[in-house]
C-alpha cells in the first residue's frame, strides 16, 4: 500500500521491521517499490541481501531488479543480471527481454536492442517494438523507428501511442509530409489519440485537468499562479523546452503551448489550495513531458514543496530543486 502511494521509506520501514521470515513475494514487492521510485542502487542492494538471506530469486525477482536498472540507467548492472539468470535456473521470458530492450534503448544502444529482439527464442510481442520505437524518439533515429513501426503495423497494433511516437520522430526532423502521412494512417484505421490528463486530490475531492483546461471553478486563480511561476522560474534561468512541441509553428507559439499542460495545472491548483509546506501529489495517465519535469523541479525549490508526480510508468519526486530520477527517466 505504501509503495503504491509513493511512500517508499514507509514501505521499507514496514519491510525492515518484519519479525517473521520474509517470503519471496515480500522481497520482490520491496525491490519493485525501489524500482518504481527510480532508486536502482537500493534495489540492487536489496537483491544482494535477498541472496545472502538464502532466498532463491525467481522470474519475478529478476523482472523487478531489471526494471530497477532500467529506470535508473544502470545498463551494465542490468546486462550482468540478465546474463546470470541461468545460474539460478531462471529462463528469461518475453518480459525480461522487454526490459533489456528498453534498458539498452534508453541508453542509446539501439542496435544492441534491435539485435536482442532478433535473437529472442520466442516471438517478440508489440511491447518490445514499442520500447524500441520509444527509444528512437529519444535519439531521433528515423531509420530504426521505421523498422519498429513497420513491425507494429504487421502485428496489427492500433495503439494510438505508436502512431504519435512515429509522427513525433518525423516532426523532430521537420519531415512534415511524413507527419501528415502518419496522421492520415491514424484516421484511416480509426485510431483516436488518448488525451493526457492529470488529477490531484485536495480535502478528499479529486480535481482532474486536461491541457489548457478552464473547467475548474478556480481556473482564473490557477492561470494567475502559472503566470507567477513562469515569471519566477525565468529569473532562475529557465528556458522553455520547445523541442517537446512537435508542430510546425513558431517558437513563441510553442512556448505558449507548453505553459498549460495538465500536470502544471494540477500543481498550480495544489499550490493555491493547500497550506505552505504541504506536499503535493499528482497522478498523470501518460508520461510526464520533459518541460514539465524541469518546471516542477524549479517549483519545488521556489515554493519549498515536495511534489510527487506519478505517471504511467513510475514516480517522480521533486524536493528543493532536486529530482529522484536524476534526470534519467
N, C-alpha and C positions, 0 to 999 in steps of 0.2 A: 504494500500500500504506500509506504513512504517513498519507495523507489519510483513508483508510477507517478507520484506527485512532484518528483524532482528533489525530494529531501533525502539525498544520498547519505549525508552524515548521520541522520537519524536512523536510516535503514541499516547503516554499518554498525551503529551503536547497538541496535537490537541483535544483529548478527553476532557481534563480538561478545555480547553478554549471555549468549545461549549456554546454559549449563549442560544440556543434553548433547549427544554426539550429532554433529551436523551431517545430514544426508546429502547426496549429490545434488538434489533439487535445490537445497538451500545454498550450496556453493555456486551453482550455476546462476541462480537468481541474483546473488550479490555481484558476481562478475559482470553480468549483463547490466546491472544498475550502474556500475562504474563505466561500462561501455557507452551507455546512453548519455552519461554525464560528460563524456569526452576525456575521461581520466584513464588513458591506456596504461600508464605506469602502475597505478593501483590495481587495475585488473590483472596485469601480468604478475604483480606481487602476490595477489590472492591465488592465482593459478599455481604459483610455486608452493604457497602454503598448503594448498589442497593436496598437491602431490606429496609434500612432506608429511601430511596427516594420514597418508596411506589410502586416500580416496582415489579410485581409478577414474580418470576423466572419460566421459563418453562423447558421443557425436554432438550433443547439445553443448557440452563444455567447450569443445573446440570451436563451435559456431560462435559462442559468446565471446571467447577470447580473440577470435579473428575479427569479429565486429569491433572489439575494443581497439585493436591495432588499426583497423580501417579508419575509425573516427578520429584517432589521434595521430595518424600519419606514420605509424611505426612499421614501415614497409619491411625492413629486414627481419624484424621480430615476427611479423606475420608470415613471411616466406619460410622462416625456420620452423615455426609451429606447424604450418601446413605440411611440411616435409617430414615431420616427426610423428604425424598421426598414426602411421602404420606401426610404430613401436608400441602403441597402446592397443593395437588390434582394431583401430577405428578406420573404416573405409570412407574416404571423402564422398559426400553426396553432392547433388547439384547446388545446394545452398552453400556448402563450403567453397565450391568452385566460384559461385557467385560473389562471395566475399573477396576472393583473391582477384577476380576481375575488377571489382570496384576499388580494391586497395591499390592495385597497380595502375589502374586508370587514373585515379585521383592524383597519383604521384607523377603522372605524365608518361608512364611507361606503357603507352597504348599498344605498341607492337607486341609486348610480352602478354598483355591482357588478351589481345586477339589470338595469340598463339595458344593460350590456355583454353580458350573456347574451342579451338580447332582440335586440341589434343585430348579433350574430355572423353572418358569411356562411355558416357551416356549422351543422349541428345540434349543440347542446351535449350533452356526454356527462354521465354521472352524477357525475363528479368535480367539475364546475362547481357543480352543485346541492348537492353535499355540502360544498363550500367555503363556499357561501353559508349553508347550514344551520349550519356550524361558527361562522361569524361571528355568526349570530343567537343562538347560545348565549352568546357573549361579551357581547353587548349586550342580551340578554334581549328580543329583538324577536319577539314571538309571531306577529304578522300576517305578517311576511316568512318566518318559519320554516314557517308553514302552507303558503305558496306553494311553498317549496322542497321540503317533504315531499310535497306533492301531486304535484309533477313527478317526484320519485323513485319514487313508487308507480306512476305512469303508465308510467314507463320499466321497471318490473318489478324494481327494485332490492330485493334481500333482504339487504343488508348490515346486520348487527346494529348497527353503529355509527350508522346513520341513525336507527333506532328509539330507541336510547339517547339520542342527542343531542336528538331531538324530545321525548322523555319528560322529559329534564332541563330543557328550556326551560319546559315546563309546570310542572315541580316548583319551579323558581326563582320562579314566580308563585303557588305553593301551589295550583295547579289540580289537585288530587289525582284528581278524577273523570276528567279528561282524561288524566292519567298512567296511570290504570287502563285506559283505552280503548286507549292505545298499547301497553301491555303485553299486553293481550288480542289485539291485532292481531299482535304478535310470536308469540304462542302459536298463533294460527290459521294463520299462514304457516310455522310450524315453524322460526322463526328462533331460533338459540341465541346467547346473549351470550358473546363471547370473553373468557375470564378474563385479567386482567392478570397478568403475571409479570415478574420481574427476575432477572438472574443476574450472578454475579461469579466471576472465575477467580482462585484462590489456589493457589500451588505446583503449577500445572499441572492442577488439578482445578476443574471448573465446578460451582458451587453455585447452585441455582435456588430462587426463593422466590415464593410466592403471598401474597396478603393474608391476614393472621392465621395464617401458616404456622408449624407447630410440627414439621415433619417432619425438620428438620436435627438432627443429633446434639447440637449445641451450642445448641439453641433457648433454654434457660434463661439462658445467658450473653448471648445476643442480646437477649432481652427485658429483662434486667437493664441492659444497655448502653443500650437505648432509654429505659428509665425514668431513667437517669442523664442522657441527652441532654435529655429532657423537662424535668427539673429545671433544668439549666444554661441552656437557651435561654429559659426563663421569666424567669430572672434578667436576661436581656438585653432583656426586654420583649416576647418572643414571645407572640402571641395566636393560637390555632388558627383557621385559615381555614375555619370551619364551613360557609360558603356552598358549599363543594365537596361537602358531603354532602347529596345531594338526596333525602332520605327524610323522611317525616312522623314525626320523633322529636324528643326534647328536645335541648337544646344540649349537655348533658353526654354523652349517648349519641353525638352527632355527633363531639364531640372524641375520644372513645374510639375511634370507627371510623377516625379519621384516623391514629391512633398507629402502626398496624401495617401500613401499605401496603408492598407488595413492595419498592419501591426503598429505603425506610427500613430494612427488614430486611437488605437486601443491604449497605447502607452500614455498618450496625451490625456485621455479620459481618466486613466489611473492617477495621473498627477493632480488633476483638478478635483478628483472625487475622494481622495484619501489624505490622511494627515501626513505631515513631513516625516520622513524616515520609514514609512510603511513600505514593505516590499511589494513589488508589482509583478503579477504573473499573467502572462498572455499565452493563449494557445492559437496556433495557426494551422489551417488544413493543408497548406502547401509548404514548400521550403521557404525560409526567410531569405529575402534578397540581400545582396551584398551591401547596397547602400543603407538599407535599414539596419544592418549589422553594425555599420560604422556609426550611424546616428545614435542608436540606442546605447552604444558604448559611451559616447560623449554625454548623453543624457544622464547616465548613471553617475558620471563624475560631477556634472554641474549641479544636479539636484540631490546628490548624495542618497541615491536609492539603489537597492538591489533589485535588478529586473531579470526575470526569468522568462524566456520565450521557448515554448515547446512547439517545434514544427513537426512535420510528418515523419521526420527521421530521428530527431534527438532533442536534448535540452541545450539551450544556450544561456549561460549565466553571465550577467554583467554586473560588476561592482567596482566603484571607484575608478572607472575608466578602463578596467581590465576585463578580458573575456576568458571564460573557462576553456574554450576551444583553441585558444592561442591562434586564432585566425585560420585554423585548419578545420574545415567542415564541409 
